[in-house]
Amino acid sequence: MVDEELAPEIADYLGRYVYALVDPRGGVPFYVGKGTRDRVLHHGWAARALSVDEETPAEKAKLVRINEIEAAGLEVDIWILRRGMSIAEYGHVEAAVIDLLLTFAIAPLSAGSRPTSLSGGTPLTNKVRGAKSDSGISRLCDIVDQLAAPDLAAQEPLLLITLNGWIDAEEECPGGVVRVGHGFHPAWRDKKVLDEEIERLGHSVCCWWTLNPDNVKAKGIEHLVAVHEGVTRGLFRIVEGSAETIPTVTAKGAPTQRSGFRVEPVTSGNLFNRVVGPHGHRVPPKKRGDQSQFRYWPHN
């Protein structure tokens, strides 16, 4: 949930932006606007203070929709479509998005599905996203989490594992569990989805890494942490005695081995709060040239 006002650093990060309000019941946008600072949050305040005699028909339709969503026990999804623009740019972008959505049909998602940035949308033949893609579409709550994440300061020994983008690949994990892929799934940016699928995140992060389980044990490590884009996303207890190692080969064909563990999610408690908490914790960047997907914590 996004607070009733944006912190100054978040407002500065957004600058001038274009946004969409999305109905979570079908994943379809019902309003597009532009603004700065807290503008994107004003609709919720206005909906709660709605007076049928004071608003235009178009404004009333938008605010009634917001009230319907909240009456169903849900929240409006707020998507930032483009940020950091000039006055002229954000006016043009807003108009282009409105024209696009008024022109082309958008089908609602199936029951239980949620819109996910840059995945599962209308198929395009484009191979790249175009200029300034780093200022592109993202859910507002994800931006808040990204900027609100404090630095990781836990002193407990941990195994940090960095997950890159999701790859569909069926394979067996330690303990015989079969996972359908590995990496960080785009849907897990939604904290509700991540909470529901925390065991799937555990299957993704538990294996297969080029580490030595004896080193993990020697360092007194009992927990591993899933990290994505420099922020902790999940904490897992390593089941004692569950380490498994499989033979494999390097990209150059040399024999090597990869290891993994059975893990159990940790979703509350003091250690969880110190390592993950409500926004995740930011880990220091790796040293230049370090390509390893795992590292031991505390970091020297």
C-alpha positions as CSV (number, residue, x, y, z in Angstrom):
1,M,0.0,0.0,0.0
2,V,1.3,3.5,-0.9
3,D,1.0,6.1,1.9
4,E,-1.3,9.1,1.6
5,E,1.7,11.3,0.6
6,L,4.9,10.6,-1.2
7,A,8.3,11.1,0.6
8,P,10.3,14.0,-0.9
9,E,12.9,11.7,-2.3
10,I,10.3,9.7,-4.2
11,A,8.6,12.8,-5.5
12,D,12.0,14.0,-6.7
13,Y,12.7,10.7,-8.4
14,L,9.4,10.8,-10.2
15,G,9.6,14.4,-11.4
16,R,6.9,15.0,-13.9
17,Y,5.2,11.7,-14.7
18,V,2.3,10.1,-16.6
19,Y,0.3,7.5,-14.7
20,A,-2.6,5.0,-15.1
21,L,-5.2,3.9,-12.5
22,V,-5.9,0.2,-13.0
23,D,-8.8,-1.8,-11.8
24,P,-7.3,-4.9,-10.0
25,R,-10.5,-6.9,-10.8
26,G,-9.5,-7.2,-14.5
27,G,-6.2,-5.5,-14.8
28,V,-7.7,-2.8,-17.2
29,P,-6.7,0.9,-16.9
30,F,-9.7,3.2,-16.4
31,Y,-7.9,6.6,-16.1
32,V,-4.7,8.1,-17.4
33,G,-3.3,11.4,-16.0
34,K,-0.2,13.4,-15.6
35,G,1.3,15.1,-12.5
36,T,4.0,15.9,-10.1
37,R,4.6,15.1,-6.5
38,D,1.4,13.7,-4.8
39,R,-0.9,14.3,-7.7
40,V,-1.3,10.6,-8.4
41,L,-2.7,10.0,-4.9
42,H,-5.4,12.8,-5.0
43,H,-8.0,10.6,-6.7
44,G,-8.3,8.4,-3.6
45,W,-8.8,11.4,-1.3
46,A,-11.4,12.9,-3.8
47,A,-13.2,9.6,-4.0
48,R,-13.6,9.4,-0.2
49,A,-15.0,12.9,-0.2
50,L,-17.1,12.5,-3.4
51,S,-20.1,14.8,-3.7
52,V,-22.3,14.0,-6.6
53,D,-23.3,17.7,-7.0
54,E,-19.8,19.1,-7.3
55,E,-18.1,16.9,-9.9
56,T,-18.3,16.6,-13.7
57,P,-19.8,13.4,-15.1
58,A,-16.4,12.2,-16.2
59,E,-14.9,12.9,-12.8
60,K,-17.7,11.3,-11.0
61,A,-17.4,8.1,-13.1
62,K,-13.7,7.9,-12.2
63,L,-14.3,8.5,-8.5
64,V,-17.3,6.1,-8.3
65,R,-15.0,3.4,-9.9
66,I,-12.4,4.0,-7.2
67,N,-15.1,3.7,-4.5
68,E,-16.4,0.5,-6.0
69,I,-12.9,-1.0,-6.0
70,E,-12.3,-0.1,-2.3
71,A,-15.7,-1.3,-1.3
72,A,-14.7,-4.7,-2.7
73,G,-11.8,-4.7,-0.2
74,L,-9.2,-4.0,-3.0
75,E,-6.9,-1.2,-3.9
76,V,-6.5,0.7,-7.1
77,D,-3.3,-0.3,-8.9
78,I,-1.2,2.8,-9.6
79,W,1.2,2.5,-12.5
80,I,3.8,5.1,-13.4
81,L,4.0,4.9,-17.2
82,R,6.9,7.4,-17.7
83,R,8.8,9.6,-15.3
84,G,11.3,12.4,-15.3
85,M,9.9,14.4,-18.2
86,S,9.6,18.1,-19.2
87,I,6.3,19.9,-19.2
88,A,6.0,19.4,-23.0
89,E,7.0,15.8,-22.9
90,Y,4.5,14.7,-20.2
91,G,1.6,16.4,-22.0
92,H,2.5,14.6,-25.2
93,V,2.9,11.2,-23.5
94,E,-0.4,11.6,-21.6
95,A,-2.2,12.4,-24.8
96,A,-0.6,9.5,-26.7
97,V,-1.5,6.9,-24.0
98,I,-5.1,8.1,-23.8
99,D,-5.4,7.9,-27.6
100,L,-3.9,4.4,-27.6
101,L,-6.2,3.1,-24.9
102,L,-9.3,4.7,-26.5
103,T,-8.4,3.2,-29.9
104,F,-7.3,-0.4,-29.3
105,A,-9.2,-3.0,-27.3
106,I,-7.7,-4.3,-24.1
107,A,-9.1,-7.6,-22.7
108,P,-9.4,-8.1,-19.0
109,L,-7.1,-10.6,-17.4
110,S,-8.4,-14.0,-16.3
111,A,-9.6,-14.4,-12.7
112,G,-6.7,-14.4,-10.3
113,S,-4.2,-12.9,-12.7
114,R,-2.5,-9.6,-12.1
115,P,-0.9,-7.2,-14.6
116,T,2.9,-7.4,-14.5
117,S,5.2,-4.8,-16.0
118,L,6.4,-5.8,-19.5
119,S,5.2,-9.4,-19.4
120,G,2.0,-11.0,-20.6
121,G,0.7,-8.0,-22.4
122,T,-0.2,-7.5,-26.1
123,P,2.3,-9.3,-28.3
124,L,4.6,-7.0,-30.2
125,T,7.3,-7.7,-32.8
126,N,9.5,-5.0,-31.2
127,K,12.8,-6.4,-30.0
128,V,13.8,-3.4,-27.9
129,R,11.7,-0.9,-25.8
130,G,13.1,2.3,-27.2
131,A,14.8,5.3,-25.7
132,K,14.7,6.1,-21.9
133,S,13.4,2.6,-21.0
134,D,14.9,3.1,-17.5
135,S,12.2,5.8,-16.9
136,G,9.4,3.5,-18.1
137,I,6.5,1.6,-16.7
138,S,6.5,0.5,-13.1
139,R,4.0,0.1,-10.3
140,L,4.2,3.0,-7.9
141,C,4.4,0.7,-4.8
142,D,7.5,-0.9,-6.4
143,I,9.2,2.4,-6.8
144,V,8.4,3.3,-3.2
145,D,9.9,0.0,-2.1
146,Q,12.9,0.4,-4.2
147,L,13.7,3.9,-2.8
148,A,12.6,3.1,0.8
149,A,14.8,0.0,1.2
150,P,17.3,0.7,4.0
151,D,20.9,-0.7,3.9
152,L,21.3,-4.2,5.1
153,A,23.0,-4.0,8.5
154,A,22.3,-7.5,10.0
155,Q,25.3,-9.0,11.7
156,E,24.2,-12.7,11.4
157,P,26.1,-14.8,8.9
158,L,24.0,-15.2,5.8
159,L,24.3,-16.6,2.3
160,L,23.1,-13.9,-0.2
161,I,22.1,-15.2,-3.6
162,T,21.4,-12.9,-6.5
163,L,18.5,-13.9,-8.8
164,N,18.4,-12.5,-12.3
165,G,15.4,-12.5,-14.6
166,W,13.1,-15.5,-14.7
167,I,13.9,-18.5,-16.9
168,D,11.3,-21.3,-17.6
169,A,13.2,-24.5,-17.0
170,E,11.8,-27.6,-15.3
171,E,14.4,-29.3,-13.0
172,E,14.6,-31.2,-9.7
173,C,15.6,-29.4,-6.5
174,P,17.2,-30.9,-3.4
175,G,14.6,-33.2,-1.7
176,G,13.0,-34.1,-5.0
177,V,10.8,-31.0,-5.5
178,V,10.5,-30.2,-9.2
179,R,10.5,-26.5,-10.0
180,V,9.2,-25.0,-13.2
181,G,11.9,-22.3,-13.5
182,H,14.5,-20.2,-11.7
183,G,15.3,-16.5,-11.3
184,F,13.0,-13.8,-10.0
185,H,9.6,-13.9,-11.6
186,P,8.2,-10.5,-12.7
187,A,4.9,-11.3,-10.8
188,W,6.8,-11.3,-7.5
189,R,7.3,-7.6,-7.7
190,D,3.7,-7.6,-6.3
191,K,4.2,-8.3,-2.6
192,K,0.8,-10.0,-2.4
193,V,1.9,-12.4,-5.1
194,L,5.3,-12.9,-3.5
195,D,3.8,-13.7,-0.1
196,E,1.5,-16.2,-1.7
197,E,4.3,-17.8,-3.7
198,I,7.2,-17.6,-1.2
199,E,7.8,-21.3,-1.4
200,R,8.3,-21.0,-5.2
201,L,10.8,-18.3,-4.5
202,G,12.5,-20.7,-2.1
203,H,12.7,-23.3,-4.9
204,S,14.2,-20.8,-7.2
205,V,16.9,-19.6,-4.8
206,C,17.8,-22.9,-3.2
207,C,19.9,-24.4,-6.0
208,W,22.1,-24.9,-8.2
209,W,25.1,-22.8,-7.3
210,T,28.9,-23.2,-7.7
211,L,29.5,-23.1,-3.9
212,N,30.9,-25.5,-1.5
213,P,28.4,-26.5,1.2
214,D,31.3,-27.2,3.6
215,N,32.2,-23.5,3.4
216,V,28.6,-22.5,4.2
217,K,28.6,-24.8,7.3
218,A,32.1,-23.7,8.4
219,K,31.0,-20.0,8.4
220,G,28.1,-20.9,10.6
221,I,25.5,-19.9,8.0
222,E,22.0,-21.1,8.7
223,H,20.0,-18.8,6.4
224,L,20.1,-17.8,2.8
225,V,18.6,-14.7,1.3
226,A,17.1,-14.1,-2.2
227,V,18.4,-10.8,-3.6
228,H,17.1,-9.1,-6.8
229,E,18.2,-5.8,-8.2
230,G,20.3,-5.2,-5.1
231,V,17.4,-5.6,-2.6
232,T,16.6,-8.5,-0.4
233,R,13.3,-10.3,-1.3
234,G,13.1,-13.4,0.8
235,L,14.7,-15.1,3.8
236,F,15.0,-18.9,4.1
237,R,16.3,-21.3,6.7
238,I,18.6,-23.9,5.4
239,V,17.4,-27.4,6.5
240,E,20.3,-29.0,8.4
241,G,22.0,-31.8,6.5
242,S,20.0,-31.2,3.3
243,A,22.9,-30.1,1.1
244,E,23.1,-31.9,-2.3
245,T,25.8,-31.6,-5.0
246,I,25.5,-32.6,-8.7
247,P,28.2,-32.9,-11.3
248,T,28.1,-30.5,-14.3
249,V,30.4,-28.8,-16.7
250,T,31.5,-25.1,-17.2
251,A,30.7,-23.2,-20.4
252,K,34.2,-24.3,-21.6
253,G,33.4,-28.0,-21.0
254,A,35.5,-28.4,-17.8
255,P,34.0,-30.7,-15.1
256,T,32.7,-28.9,-12.0
257,Q,29.8,-29.2,-9.6
258,R,26.9,-27.3,-8.3
259,S,25.1,-27.4,-4.9
260,G,21.9,-26.6,-3.2
261,F,19.8,-27.1,-0.1
262,R,16.3,-27.7,1.1
263,V,15.0,-24.5,2.6
264,E,12.1,-23.2,4.6
265,P,10.6,-19.7,4.3
266,V,11.1,-17.3,7.2
267,T,8.3,-14.6,7.0
268,S,8.3,-13.0,10.4
269,G,10.4,-12.4,13.5
270,N,13.4,-10.2,14.4
271,L,15.8,-11.8,11.9
272,F,13.2,-11.3,9.1
273,N,12.7,-7.7,10.0
274,R,16.5,-7.1,10.0
275,V,17.1,-8.8,6.7
276,V,13.9,-8.2,4.6
277,G,11.1,-6.3,6.5
278,P,8.4,-4.3,4.6
279,H,10.6,-2.9,1.8
280,G,13.6,-5.3,1.6
281,H,17.1,-4.2,2.5
282,R,19.7,-2.9,0.0
283,V,23.0,-4.8,-0.2
284,P,26.2,-3.1,-1.2
285,P,27.2,-3.4,-4.9
286,K,29.6,-6.1,-5.8
287,K,33.2,-5.3,-6.5
288,R,34.1,-4.5,-10.1
289,G,34.4,-7.7,-12.1
290,D,32.6,-9.9,-9.5
291,Q,30.2,-12.1,-11.5
292,S,29.4,-14.6,-8.8
293,Q,25.7,-15.0,-8.0
294,F,26.4,-15.7,-4.3
295,R,28.3,-14.0,-1.5
296,Y,28.8,-14.4,2.2
297,W,27.5,-11.9,4.7
298,P,28.7,-9.9,6.6
299,H,30.5,-8.4,3.5
300,N,34.1,-7.5,4.0
